[in-house]
Amino acid sequence: MTMMRVVLDANVYISALISSQGHPATIINRWLAGECEVLLSQPIVDEILRVTAYERLQRKYQKIRENRLEFVELIAEQGIWVEPAETVAVVTADESDNRYLECAVAGRARYVVTGDEHLLHVGEYQGITVLSPTAFVTLLETGNA
């Protein structure tokens, strides 16, 4: 049986970095425990680095200030890197959200997990299901993923 492949939105990583509680942290922990494969592309890692460098987040969250680079290093080491060959223009409200779909298509992911309303609104693209962190954790827990 092949391992389930998933693409996580930057907001999932950042939420997990801020708090060890909640569904984003559960997803990261279950990934690191080997329950799924997480696909990465350079634009995704760039977005995580860009957002966690925001001064307001650095001021508000000590964990981001102190752990962001180590966290990104861990993600980069544990993730499966893909290089998307095609660009998609599915999400028009926030064009950068398309990078997640491109990564998912290139890496043959089953799911994109996000808290982003623009992506959640897509629902499904080329057989890839877009889910909230809550819905994805439910899938993992019920064994239906």
Phi, psi and omega in degrees: 000132180279149180288140178295131179255139184218149172248129179256136176290153177307325182295333177289313178299315185292319177298320179293326179291322181291318185223134177278357176261159173096171186294319178302317179295321177300317180298313180299315181297320181288327174296311182294337176276359175090018182276345178202167176252134179252128180267142180230152168225162182303318179300328179291312179297320178300319180294319178300314179296319181295312184291319181288350176272351180304132182301319182296324177287321179297321179291318187282326187238109179301322182299321178293313182302316187270333191239000188300318184288320177295322180296314179295323177298316178300312179302313183297325180284324186271336183282164175259117184279134175231154178242099182302132182267337182235152175259147176239155179228061183272313180269115181264334183293328177215094188305326183295339177296337179296338179300327179291318178293321178298316178297317181296317179296311183298324183263006181055049179285155173268332185221149163245127181250126187206155170258004185278122182299323181299316179287318180301327180296333179297317177077302182206140179214121180047044178082002178261125181268133177261122185232156171283161176305320180299313181295322180292318177298320177300316177300314180299316184289329181270352180076015182266005184289000000 
